[in-house]
């Protein structure tokens, strides 16, 4: 299973982490959300989500997000 890291800017608390987790879980191509960390400004998922859909969904929540290559 492919692991994808997503840079998420704007999270500041556990509620933010929960919102991002829920949003990512609902996206096509995401098999499982491994972690979401406001401290690291990052989420990790298993699967192959569309980077444009990730960015759009996170923007709808008020965060800036992008799939990273590393």
QUILIN-V760891 format. One record per helix or strand. SS is the DSSP state (H for helix, E for strand). FROM is the first residue (numbers start at 0). TO is the last residue. Records with the same first field share a line. If there is no record, write none. Layout:
# QUILIN-V760891
SS = FROM-TO / FROM-TO
This chain:
# QUILIN-V760891
E = 2-8 / 29-36 / 41-46 / 63-66
H = 13-24 / 50-59
